[in-house]
Amino acid sequence: MFELFYPGDDLGAVYTKESTTFRVFAPTALGVSVALYPSADAAVCHGIEMAPDCDGTWLATVPGDLAGLCYMYRVDLGGAVNEAVDPYARALTANGVRGVIIDLDAANPEGWERDVRPPFASATDAIIYEAHVRDFTISPDSGVRYPGKYLGLAARGCKGPRGISVGLDHLVELGVTHVHLMPIQDFASVDELNRDDYNWGYDPYHFFVPEGSYSIAPESSIARIMEVKKMVQSMHSAGLRVVLDVVYNHTWSVEDSPLHMIVPSYYHRTDCAGRYTNGSGCGNELATERPMVRKLILDSLRYWVEEYHVDGFRFDLMALMDYDTAREIESRLYAIEPSLLLYGEPWSGGLSGLPYHRMFTKGRQRELQIGVFNDGFRNAIKGDNDGVRRGFATGAGGLEHAIKKGVVGAIPYSADIADFAAEPRECINYVSCHDNLTLWDKIARSASSDPEEDRIKMHMLAQSIVMTSQGIPFIEGGAEMLRTKGGHRNSYRAGDSVNQFDWARKLEYEGVFNYYKGLIQLRRAHPAFRMRSADEIRRFVRFLPTPASNVVAFMLDGASCGDAWDDIVVIHNPNRYDVTIDLPAREGWKVVVGGTVAGVEPLDPDLFGLRTHEGGAVVVAKSISTTILHT
């Protein structure tokens, strides 16, 4: 495989009112031309021959103001001439059929130049909320003007059943810091002009352009760009940062991929027999280790940061990305914007063509500013993803050690408590996400014989474990209202009836919402729960003895890590009975989380049997709950 590399930043169509310059990487082509079309469906084009230039690229400059014209590349490969969309196109016609030349300044919403990222000091300050653009507001009870669209997610002041806050205002009320959006890069698995088509979007087609099906005008090349910017602008003004879920492990297909049509067999990984490998489980893998594939990834990530002001990325099946590419992503992006948040899945979807030692698997993130999902902690808390096996929060025994490893953010805490991370920012703690059963559906399956009251308590306990552990907490969108998909474990194309947010559940399970809100308020108000270094955790987190098995208790030295509270004790008790816990000898213990109530204000101590005695104090940790006290 050739190793040509073009280092410039002018691939694609570079527009000015005076001229547009086209540059494409096509080192195996015998000839390349630009085909200019007056519209998306025009049959006749004006062709301009491109000249071979440096490092395998072809170049042409066309005079005049070409904004709004469609264009394609015609690539002569010797025996075949392919007409392909520019992989670096910044705008598209509906369904990505043709690229569009665009004046990007014309796609800026009013005040875009004044858009600023909300303050953000440390990765461990993040509280991530995962949402799908369509799911979040498509329900008729969402009360938004543009349900299921970018502008629906951007809307403020919308009210749902009985006047509850919904949409963006709901996220502000909940108190999260980052909104993780499932894929909005252009994907090929829906017809953008069919309002009823549904897919999560993990099928990338074009990497520089937003998906059109979430636009109120998908046939417009400029509308989707402006609407995404309005969405980001609205979130920023609401104090929320935006993370994009990006898919750089495979493409929708190979044969009709613009990448393959321009440079056949270069962008996709193959085995020694030339067959496409399938570590993604989707039919192909991007060959991230090849120089111009790596450049495509880096260029598109930088573009989303600079042009759309996004604040971070979650990488799908990140193990299929080679380590050197991951390291360069970290280096390049943090040089542009040091406050970005980067994290991903440290696994693949099958056997890869990339040698294992080059894969970005769990542990390879050590010393990099990239987080990975802590699936071991997830499984310890809830059990398996879709089956009946229980976890710590749902009644299984013998998992205290696994919980302790997660509590300290998966760092090397001691000789026997250690996991995959070097620093807490590398650990994304979660108990559910869009994949597999929702947490509520999983608990319903594995604890079906338990009364609903106890299953709700299990749900809250599971999230309190995540929210009080070191590292970065991640919440599946809708968990705060016991989101259900009716037991559907892989709803990527199940449609609105399964996936839409049911905002009436916020009313029905108001206590659960308030519990989540209280946990988030607690975490944001107290830095002891979000220490920034492994050294701090080793010095300021201490596990406490408990009189009963299947209980985890620990104390945080708040005073030593800048917290307003001197000492904080956290007790996780999943047992079906209350447990009396001895507290360290301190004066003035106050309970702030207990039973089904969470927050920062003191609760009635008598409800938790809090009493002092000579040499210390005791508290009753209620069954299937977390108890938190401070001095």
C-alpha positions as CSV (number, residue, x, y, z in Angstrom):
1,M,0.0,0.0,0.0
2,F,1.4,3.4,-1.0
3,E,2.3,5.9,1.8
4,L,1.8,9.2,0.0
5,F,0.7,12.0,2.4
6,Y,-0.6,15.4,1.7
7,P,-0.1,17.7,4.7
8,G,-2.1,20.8,3.6
9,D,-5.3,22.0,5.0
10,D,-7.1,22.8,1.7
11,L,-8.6,19.5,0.7
12,G,-12.1,19.9,-0.6
13,A,-13.7,23.0,-2.1
14,V,-12.2,26.2,-0.7
15,Y,-14.6,29.0,-1.5
16,T,-14.2,32.8,-2.0
17,K,-16.6,35.1,-3.8
18,E,-13.9,35.5,-6.5
19,S,-13.1,31.8,-7.1
20,T,-13.3,28.3,-5.7
21,T,-10.3,26.0,-5.5
22,F,-10.8,22.2,-5.6
23,R,-8.2,19.8,-4.3
24,V,-8.7,16.0,-4.0
25,F,-6.4,13.2,-2.9
26,A,-6.5,10.6,-5.8
27,P,-3.0,9.2,-6.2
28,T,-4.1,6.2,-8.3
29,A,-6.2,8.1,-10.8
30,L,-5.2,8.6,-14.4
31,G,-7.2,11.8,-14.6
32,V,-9.7,13.8,-12.4
33,S,-12.2,16.5,-13.3
34,V,-14.7,18.6,-11.3
35,A,-18.3,18.3,-12.6
36,L,-20.3,21.4,-11.7
37,Y,-24.1,21.1,-11.6
38,P,-26.6,24.0,-11.3
39,S,-28.9,21.9,-8.9
40,A,-29.2,18.7,-7.0
41,D,-31.1,16.9,-9.8
42,A,-29.6,18.6,-12.9
43,A,-28.5,16.1,-15.5
44,V,-26.1,18.3,-17.4
45,C,-22.8,19.5,-15.8
46,H,-19.9,21.7,-16.7
47,G,-16.6,19.8,-16.4
48,I,-13.3,21.3,-15.4
49,E,-10.1,19.3,-15.8
50,M,-7.9,19.1,-12.7
51,A,-4.2,19.0,-12.9
52,P,-2.0,16.6,-11.0
53,D,-0.3,18.4,-8.1
54,C,1.9,17.4,-5.1
55,D,1.6,14.3,-2.9
56,G,-1.0,12.5,-4.9
57,T,-3.5,15.4,-5.1
58,W,-5.3,17.0,-8.0
59,L,-6.0,20.7,-8.2
60,A,-8.3,23.1,-10.1
61,T,-9.3,26.7,-9.5
62,V,-12.5,28.0,-11.0
63,P,-13.1,31.7,-11.2
64,G,-16.4,33.4,-10.2
65,D,-18.8,33.1,-7.3
66,L,-19.9,29.5,-7.3
67,A,-21.8,29.4,-4.0
68,G,-24.8,27.1,-4.2
69,L,-23.6,25.1,-7.1
70,C,-23.4,21.3,-6.7
71,Y,-20.2,19.5,-7.6
72,M,-18.8,16.0,-8.0
73,Y,-15.4,14.5,-8.8
74,R,-15.0,12.4,-11.9
75,V,-12.1,10.0,-11.4
76,D,-10.6,8.0,-14.3
77,L,-9.2,4.8,-12.7
78,G,-8.3,3.2,-16.0
79,G,-11.1,1.0,-17.2
80,A,-13.7,2.9,-15.1
81,V,-14.7,6.5,-14.5
82,N,-16.3,7.0,-11.1
83,E,-18.4,10.1,-10.2
84,A,-18.1,10.6,-6.5
85,V,-19.0,13.1,-3.8
86,D,-16.0,15.0,-2.4
87,P,-15.1,13.2,0.9
88,Y,-14.2,16.7,2.2
89,A,-17.5,18.4,1.1
90,R,-18.7,20.9,3.7
91,A,-22.3,20.9,2.4
92,L,-24.5,18.3,0.7
93,T,-27.7,17.9,-1.2
94,A,-30.4,15.7,0.4
95,N,-29.1,12.2,1.2
96,G,-25.6,13.2,0.4
97,V,-26.0,12.6,-3.3
98,R,-23.9,15.6,-4.4
99,G,-21.5,18.0,-2.7
100,V,-22.4,21.7,-2.6
101,I,-20.1,24.7,-2.7
102,I,-21.0,26.9,0.2
103,D,-20.2,30.3,1.8
104,L,-19.9,29.1,5.4
105,D,-20.3,32.6,6.7
106,A,-23.8,32.7,5.3
107,A,-24.6,29.7,7.4
108,N,-23.8,31.4,10.7
109,P,-26.8,32.2,13.0
110,E,-27.1,35.7,14.4
111,G,-24.5,36.2,17.2
112,W,-22.4,33.1,16.2
113,E,-19.2,35.1,16.5
114,R,-20.1,35.8,20.2
115,D,-20.7,32.1,21.0
116,V,-18.5,31.0,23.9
117,R,-18.0,27.6,25.6
118,P,-19.3,27.4,29.2
119,P,-16.6,27.4,31.8
120,F,-15.0,24.0,32.4
121,A,-11.9,23.5,34.5
122,S,-11.3,19.7,34.7
123,A,-12.4,16.6,32.9
124,T,-13.6,15.1,36.2
125,D,-16.0,18.0,36.6
126,A,-18.1,16.6,33.7
127,I,-21.5,15.0,34.1
128,I,-22.4,13.6,30.7
129,Y,-26.0,13.0,29.5
130,E,-26.5,10.9,26.4
131,A,-29.3,11.9,24.0
132,H,-30.5,11.1,20.5
133,V,-31.7,14.3,18.7
134,R,-34.9,12.7,17.4
135,D,-35.8,10.6,20.5
136,F,-35.5,13.6,22.8
137,T,-38.3,15.7,21.5
138,I,-40.2,13.7,18.9
139,S,-43.0,12.7,21.3
140,P,-46.2,14.8,21.0
141,D,-46.0,15.6,24.7
142,S,-42.6,17.3,24.3
143,G,-44.3,20.7,23.6
144,V,-41.6,21.8,21.1
145,R,-42.3,23.5,17.8
146,Y,-39.9,21.3,15.8
147,P,-40.0,17.9,17.4
148,G,-37.2,15.5,16.6
149,K,-35.1,18.2,15.0
150,Y,-32.0,20.2,15.9
151,L,-34.2,23.2,16.5
152,G,-36.3,21.2,18.8
153,L,-33.3,20.4,20.9
154,A,-32.3,24.1,20.8
155,A,-35.7,25.4,22.0
156,R,-36.1,27.0,25.5
157,G,-39.3,27.6,27.5
158,C,-41.1,24.4,26.3
159,K,-43.6,22.7,28.6
160,G,-44.8,19.2,28.7
161,P,-47.6,17.5,30.7
162,R,-48.9,19.7,33.5
163,G,-46.3,22.3,32.8
164,I,-43.1,20.3,33.4
165,S,-39.9,21.5,31.9
166,V,-38.9,19.4,28.8
167,G,-36.1,19.3,26.3
168,L,-33.2,21.7,26.9
169,D,-34.8,23.2,30.0
170,H,-35.1,19.7,31.4
171,L,-31.3,19.3,31.1
172,V,-30.7,22.6,32.7
173,E,-33.0,21.7,35.6
174,L,-31.3,18.3,36.0
175,G,-27.9,20.0,36.2
176,V,-25.7,18.0,33.8
177,T,-22.6,19.7,32.2
178,H,-22.3,17.9,28.9
179,V,-24.9,16.7,26.4
180,H,-23.6,13.7,24.4
181,L,-25.4,13.6,21.1
182,M,-25.6,10.3,19.3
183,P,-24.3,10.6,15.7
184,I,-25.2,13.7,13.8
185,Q,-22.5,13.4,11.1
186,D,-24.2,12.6,7.8
187,F,-25.3,8.9,7.8
188,A,-26.8,6.8,5.1
189,S,-29.2,4.5,7.0
190,V,-32.3,6.8,6.6
191,D,-33.9,8.7,3.7
192,E,-33.6,12.3,4.8
193,L,-36.8,13.2,2.9
194,N,-38.9,10.5,4.6
195,R,-40.1,11.9,7.9
196,D,-40.8,8.4,9.3
197,D,-37.4,6.8,8.6
198,Y,-35.5,6.1,11.8
199,N,-32.0,5.0,12.8
200,W,-29.5,5.8,15.5
201,G,-27.0,6.9,12.8
202,Y,-24.0,4.7,13.3
203,D,-23.6,4.4,9.6
204,P,-21.4,7.3,8.4
205,Y,-21.5,8.5,4.9
206,H,-19.9,12.0,5.0
207,F,-17.7,13.1,7.9
208,F,-17.8,17.0,7.5
209,V,-21.6,17.6,7.2
210,P,-24.5,17.3,9.6
211,E,-27.2,14.7,9.1
212,G,-30.1,16.2,7.1
213,S,-33.0,14.2,8.6
214,Y,-32.8,16.3,11.8
215,S,-33.2,19.5,9.8
216,I,-36.5,21.2,9.3
217,A,-35.4,21.6,5.6
218,P,-33.4,18.6,4.6
219,E,-33.5,19.5,1.0
220,S,-31.5,22.7,1.8
221,S,-27.7,22.4,1.9
222,I,-27.4,25.4,4.2
223,A,-30.3,24.8,6.7
224,R,-28.8,21.9,8.5
225,I,-25.5,23.7,9.0
226,M,-27.2,26.8,10.5
227,E,-29.6,24.7,12.6
228,V,-26.7,22.7,14.2
229,K,-25.0,25.9,15.0
230,K,-28.1,27.3,16.5
231,M,-28.4,24.1,18.6
232,V,-24.9,24.4,19.9
233,Q,-25.3,28.1,20.5
234,S,-28.5,27.5,22.5
235,M,-26.8,24.8,24.6
236,H,-23.8,27.0,25.3
237,S,-26.0,29.9,26.4
238,A,-27.8,27.5,28.7
239,G,-24.5,26.5,30.3
240,L,-24.2,23.1,28.6
241,R,-21.3,21.8,26.5
242,V,-21.9,19.5,23.5
243,V,-20.1,16.2,22.8
244,L,-20.6,14.4,19.4
245,D,-20.7,10.7,19.2
246,V,-18.5,10.0,16.1
247,V,-18.0,6.8,14.1
248,Y,-14.5,6.5,12.6
249,N,-14.4,2.7,12.7
250,H,-16.3,1.9,9.5
251,T,-18.4,3.4,6.7
252,W,-22.0,2.6,5.6
253,S,-20.6,0.5,2.8
254,V,-17.4,0.1,0.8
255,E,-18.3,-0.1,-2.9
256,D,-20.4,3.1,-3.1
257,S,-18.4,5.0,-0.4
258,P,-16.9,8.2,-1.9
259,L,-13.6,7.2,-0.3
260,H,-13.4,3.9,-2.1
261,M,-14.8,5.4,-5.4
262,I,-11.9,7.9,-5.5
263,V,-9.0,5.8,-4.1
264,P,-10.1,2.1,-4.3
265,S,-9.1,-0.2,-1.5
266,Y,-7.1,2.5,0.4
267,Y,-9.4,3.7,3.1
268,H,-10.7,0.3,4.3
269,R,-8.7,-2.4,6.1
270,T,-8.0,-5.6,4.3
271,D,-6.5,-9.0,5.2
272,C,-3.5,-10.6,3.5
273,A,-5.9,-12.0,0.8
274,G,-7.3,-8.5,0.1
275,R,-10.7,-9.1,1.7
276,Y,-12.3,-6.4,3.8
277,T,-12.0,-7.1,7.5
278,N,-15.0,-6.7,9.8
279,G,-14.0,-5.8,13.3
280,S,-16.9,-3.3,13.4
281,G,-19.5,-6.0,12.8
282,C,-20.8,-3.7,10.0
283,G,-19.0,-5.1,7.0
284,N,-15.8,-3.1,7.0
285,E,-13.2,-1.2,9.0
286,L,-11.5,2.2,8.3
287,A,-7.8,1.7,8.0
288,T,-6.9,4.5,10.5
289,E,-3.2,3.5,10.5
290,R,-2.8,4.8,6.9
291,P,-1.7,8.4,6.7
292,M,-4.5,9.9,4.6
293,V,-7.2,8.0,6.6
294,R,-5.7,9.4,9.8
295,K,-5.6,12.8,8.2
296,L,-9.3,12.6,7.2
297,I,-10.2,11.8,10.8
298,L,-8.0,14.6,12.3
299,D,-9.2,17.1,9.7
300,S,-12.9,16.4,10.3
301,L,-12.6,16.5,14.1
302,R,-10.8,19.8,13.9
303,Y,-13.5,21.1,11.6
304,W,-16.3,20.3,14.0
305,V,-14.4,22.0,16.9
306,E,-13.6,25.1,14.9
307,E,-16.7,25.5,12.6
308,Y,-19.4,24.1,14.9
309,H,-17.8,25.0,18.3
310,V,-18.4,21.4,19.7
311,D,-16.8,20.6,23.0
312,G,-15.7,17.0,22.7
313,F,-16.1,13.6,21.1
314,R,-17.1,10.1,22.0
315,F,-15.5,7.5,19.7
316,D,-17.5,4.5,18.7
317,L,-15.7,1.1,18.9
318,M,-12.4,3.0,19.6
319,A,-10.4,-0.2,19.8
320,L,-10.5,-0.3,15.9
321,M,-8.6,2.9,15.9
322,D,-4.8,2.4,16.1
323,Y,-3.0,3.8,19.1
324,D,-0.9,6.3,17.1
325,T,-4.0,7.8,15.6
326,A,-5.6,8.1,19.1
327,R,-2.5,9.7,20.5
328,E,-2.4,12.2,17.6
329,I,-6.1,13.1,18.0
330,E,-5.4,13.9,21.6
331,S,-2.3,16.0,20.8
332,R,-3.9,17.9,17.9
333,L,-7.3,18.6,19.4
334,Y,-6.1,19.8,22.8
335,A,-3.7,22.1,21.1
336,I,-6.7,23.7,19.5
337,E,-9.0,23.7,22.5
338,P,-7.6,22.5,25.9
339,S,-11.0,22.2,27.5
340,L,-12.3,19.4,25.1
341,L,-13.6,16.1,26.5
342,L,-12.5,13.0,24.6
343,Y,-13.6,9.4,25.4
344,G,-14.7,6.2,23.7
345,E,-15.5,2.5,23.7
346,P,-12.2,0.5,24.3
347,W,-13.5,-2.5,22.4
348,S,-14.3,-3.7,18.9
349,G,-17.4,-5.4,17.4
350,G,-15.5,-8.4,16.2
351,L,-12.1,-9.7,15.0
352,S,-10.1,-6.9,13.5
353,G,-7.6,-6.6,10.7
354,L,-5.5,-4.4,13.0
355,P,-3.0,-6.3,15.1
356,Y,-4.1,-6.4,18.7
357,H,-0.9,-4.6,20.0
358,R,-1.9,-1.6,17.8
359,M,-5.5,-1.4,18.9
360,F,-6.8,1.3,21.3
361,T,-8.1,-1.2,23.9
362,K,-8.7,-0.6,27.6
363,G,-5.4,0.3,29.3
364,R,-3.9,1.9,26.2
365,Q,-5.4,5.3,27.3
366,R,-3.0,5.5,30.3
367,E,-1.3,8.8,30.5
368,L,-3.4,10.2,27.6
369,Q,-6.2,12.7,28.1
370,I,-8.8,10.2,26.8
371,G,-11.4,8.5,28.8
372,V,-12.8,5.0,28.2
373,F,-16.0,3.3,29.4
374,N,-15.6,1.3,32.6
375,D,-17.7,-1.8,31.6
376,G,-16.4,-3.8,34.4
377,F,-17.9,-1.4,36.9
378,R,-21.1,-1.3,34.9
379,N,-21.4,-5.1,35.1
380,A,-20.5,-5.2,38.8
381,I,-23.3,-2.7,39.6
382,K,-26.2,-4.1,37.5
383,G,-25.1,-7.6,36.3
384,D,-25.1,-8.5,32.6
385,N,-26.5,-6.2,30.0
386,D,-29.6,-8.0,28.8
387,G,-30.0,-11.2,30.9
388,V,-31.2,-12.1,34.3
389,R,-27.8,-12.0,36.2
390,R,-27.9,-9.5,39.1
391,G,-25.3,-7.1,40.2
392,F,-24.4,-5.4,43.4
393,A,-27.2,-2.9,43.3
394,T,-29.8,-5.5,42.4
395,G,-29.0,-8.1,45.1
396,A,-26.0,-10.1,44.0
397,G,-23.4,-10.8,46.7
398,G,-19.6,-10.9,46.6
399,L,-19.0,-7.9,44.5
400,E,-17.7,-5.5,47.1
401,H,-14.2,-5.6,45.7
402,A,-15.3,-4.8,42.1
403,I,-17.3,-1.9,43.4
404,K,-14.3,-0.5,45.3
405,K,-12.3,-0.6,42.1
406,G,-14.9,1.6,40.4
407,V,-15.3,3.9,43.4
408,V,-11.7,5.0,43.1
409,G,-12.0,5.6,39.4
410,A,-10.2,2.4,38.3
411,I,-6.8,3.8,39.3
412,P,-4.0,1.8,41.1
413,Y,-5.3,2.6,44.6
414,S,-3.6,-0.1,46.5
415,A,-2.0,-3.5,46.1
416,D,-5.4,-5.3,45.8
417,I,-7.6,-2.4,44.5
418,A,-6.4,-1.5,41.0
419,D,-7.8,-1.5,37.5
420,F,-7.1,-0.1,34.0
421,A,-6.7,3.7,34.6
422,A,-3.7,5.8,35.6
423,E,-5.7,8.9,36.4
424,P,-9.4,9.4,37.2
425,R,-10.1,11.4,34.0
426,E,-9.5,8.2,32.0
427,C,-12.5,6.4,33.6
428,I,-16.1,6.9,32.3
429,N,-18.4,5.4,34.9
430,Y,-21.8,4.4,33.8
431,V,-24.5,1.8,34.4
432,S,-26.4,2.0,31.1
433,C,-26.3,3.7,27.7
434,H,-28.2,3.5,24.3
435,D,-26.9,0.0,23.7
436,N,-28.7,-3.0,25.4
437,L,-31.6,-2.7,27.8
438,T,-32.3,0.5,29.6
439,L,-31.4,0.3,33.2
440,W,-35.1,0.2,34.2
441,D,-35.8,-2.6,31.7
442,K,-32.7,-4.5,32.8
443,I,-33.8,-4.4,36.5
444,A,-37.3,-5.5,35.4
445,R,-35.7,-8.5,33.8
446,S,-33.2,-9.6,36.4
447,A,-35.3,-8.6,39.5
448,S,-38.8,-9.4,38.1
449,S,-39.9,-11.0,41.4
450,D,-39.1,-7.9,43.4
451,P,-41.8,-5.3,44.1
452,E,-41.7,-2.1,42.0
453,E,-40.8,-0.1,45.1
454,D,-37.6,-2.1,45.5
455,R,-36.8,-2.0,41.8
456,I,-37.0,1.8,41.9
457,K,-34.6,1.8,44.9
458,M,-32.2,-0.5,43.0
459,H,-32.3,1.9,40.0
460,M,-31.5,4.9,42.3
461,L,-28.8,3.0,44.1
462,A,-27.1,2.0,40.8
463,Q,-26.9,5.7,39.8
464,S,-25.8,6.9,43.2
465,I,-22.8,4.5,43.0
466,V,-21.9,6.0,39.6
467,M,-22.4,9.6,40.8
468,T,-20.4,9.3,44.0
469,S,-17.4,7.5,42.4
470,Q,-14.2,9.1,41.2
471,G,-13.8,9.6,37.5
472,I,-16.4,10.9,35.0
473,P,-20.1,10.0,35.4
474,F,-22.2,9.2,32.3
475,I,-26.1,9.0,32.3
476,E,-28.2,7.3,29.7
477,G,-30.8,9.9,28.6
478,G,-34.1,9.2,30.3
479,A,-32.8,7.2,33.2
480,E,-33.8,10.0,35.4
481,M,-37.4,9.1,34.7
482,L,-37.0,5.3,34.5
483,R,-36.9,5.3,30.7
484,T,-38.3,2.1,29.2
485,K,-38.1,0.7,25.7
486,G,-40.5,-2.1,26.6
487,G,-37.7,-4.6,26.9
488,H,-36.2,-3.9,23.5
489,R,-32.5,-4.4,23.8
490,N,-31.2,-3.0,20.5
491,S,-33.6,-0.3,19.2
492,Y,-31.3,1.2,16.6
493,R,-34.0,1.1,14.0
494,A,-37.1,0.3,16.1
495,G,-38.6,3.8,15.5
496,D,-40.3,6.4,17.6
497,S,-42.8,4.1,19.4
498,V,-40.0,2.4,21.2
499,N,-37.3,5.1,21.4
500,Q,-39.1,8.4,22.0
501,F,-38.9,10.0,25.4
502,D,-42.2,9.7,27.3
503,W,-42.2,13.0,29.2
504,A,-45.2,11.9,31.3
505,R,-42.8,9.6,33.1
506,K,-41.1,12.7,34.6
507,L,-44.3,13.4,36.5
508,E,-45.0,9.7,37.2
509,Y,-41.6,9.2,38.7
510,E,-40.9,12.7,40.0
511,G,-39.1,11.3,43.0
512,V,-36.6,9.5,40.8
513,F,-36.0,12.7,38.8
514,N,-35.5,14.7,42.0
515,Y,-33.1,12.0,43.3
516,Y,-30.9,12.2,40.2
517,K,-31.1,16.0,40.4
518,G,-30.0,15.9,44.0
519,L,-27.0,13.6,43.3
520,I,-25.9,15.9,40.5
521,Q,-26.2,18.9,42.7
522,L,-24.1,17.1,45.4
523,R,-21.4,16.2,42.9
524,R,-21.2,19.6,41.4
525,A,-21.1,21.4,44.7
526,H,-18.4,19.2,46.3
527,P,-15.0,18.6,44.7
528,A,-14.3,15.6,47.0
529,F,-16.4,13.6,44.6
530,R,-14.4,14.6,41.6
531,M,-10.8,14.6,42.5
532,R,-8.4,15.4,39.7
533,S,-5.5,13.0,40.3
534,A,-4.8,9.5,41.3
535,D,-2.5,10.8,44.0
536,E,-5.4,12.7,45.6
537,I,-7.6,9.7,45.5
538,R,-5.0,7.5,47.2
539,R,-4.5,10.1,49.9
540,F,-8.0,11.3,50.5
541,V,-10.3,8.2,50.0
542,R,-10.4,5.6,52.7
543,F,-12.6,2.5,52.8
544,L,-14.3,1.8,56.1
545,P,-15.1,-1.5,57.8
546,T,-18.7,-2.6,57.7
547,P,-20.4,-5.1,60.1
548,A,-22.4,-6.8,57.3
549,S,-21.3,-8.3,54.0
550,N,-22.3,-6.8,50.7
551,V,-21.9,-3.2,51.9
552,V,-19.3,-0.7,50.7
553,A,-18.5,2.3,52.8
554,F,-15.8,4.9,52.4
555,M,-14.7,8.3,53.7
556,L,-13.5,11.3,51.7
557,D,-11.2,13.8,53.3
558,G,-13.0,16.9,52.0
559,A,-10.9,19.5,53.9
560,S,-7.7,18.2,52.2
561,C,-9.0,18.5,48.7
562,G,-10.7,21.9,48.9
563,D,-14.2,20.9,49.8
564,A,-16.4,22.9,52.1
565,W,-17.2,19.8,54.0
566,D,-14.5,18.4,56.3
567,D,-15.3,14.7,56.1
568,I,-17.8,12.8,53.9
569,V,-18.9,9.2,54.4
570,V,-20.7,7.3,51.7
571,I,-22.4,4.0,52.4
572,H,-23.8,1.8,49.7
573,N,-26.2,-0.8,51.1
574,P,-28.0,-3.1,48.6
575,N,-29.2,-5.5,51.2
576,R,-32.9,-6.0,51.9
577,Y,-32.3,-4.9,55.4
578,D,-31.0,-1.8,57.2
579,V,-27.4,-1.9,58.5
580,T,-26.0,0.0,61.4
581,I,-22.6,1.6,60.6
582,D,-20.0,2.9,63.0
583,L,-18.8,6.4,61.9
584,P,-15.3,7.8,62.5
585,A,-15.0,9.9,65.7
586,R,-16.0,13.4,64.4
587,E,-18.5,15.9,65.7
588,G,-21.5,17.2,63.9
589,W,-22.4,14.5,61.4
590,K,-25.2,15.4,59.1
591,V,-27.1,13.2,56.7
592,V,-27.7,14.7,53.2
593,V,-28.5,11.5,51.2
594,G,-30.6,8.7,52.5
595,G,-33.4,6.4,51.5
596,T,-35.0,8.0,48.4
597,V,-33.8,11.5,49.0
598,A,-30.6,13.1,47.7
599,G,-29.2,16.6,47.8
600,V,-27.0,18.9,49.9
601,E,-29.3,20.0,52.7
602,P,-29.4,18.1,56.0
603,L,-32.1,15.5,56.5
604,D,-33.8,14.5,59.7
605,P,-31.2,12.6,61.7
606,D,-33.8,10.6,63.5
607,L,-34.9,9.0,60.3
608,F,-31.5,7.4,60.0
609,G,-30.8,6.6,63.6
610,L,-27.9,9.0,63.7
611,R,-26.6,9.2,67.2
612,T,-23.3,10.0,68.9
613,H,-21.6,8.0,71.6
614,E,-18.4,8.1,73.5
615,G,-15.7,7.7,70.9
616,G,-17.8,8.1,67.8
617,A,-21.2,7.9,66.2
618,V,-23.5,5.4,64.4
619,V,-26.0,5.7,61.5
620,V,-28.5,3.3,60.1
621,A,-28.0,2.8,56.4
622,K,-31.4,2.1,54.9
623,S,-31.9,-1.0,52.8
624,I,-31.3,-0.8,49.0
625,S,-30.0,2.8,49.2
626,T,-27.0,5.1,49.5
627,T,-26.4,7.1,52.7
628,I,-24.1,10.1,52.7
629,L,-23.1,12.1,55.7
630,H,-20.6,15.0,56.3
631,T,-19.1,17.0,59.0
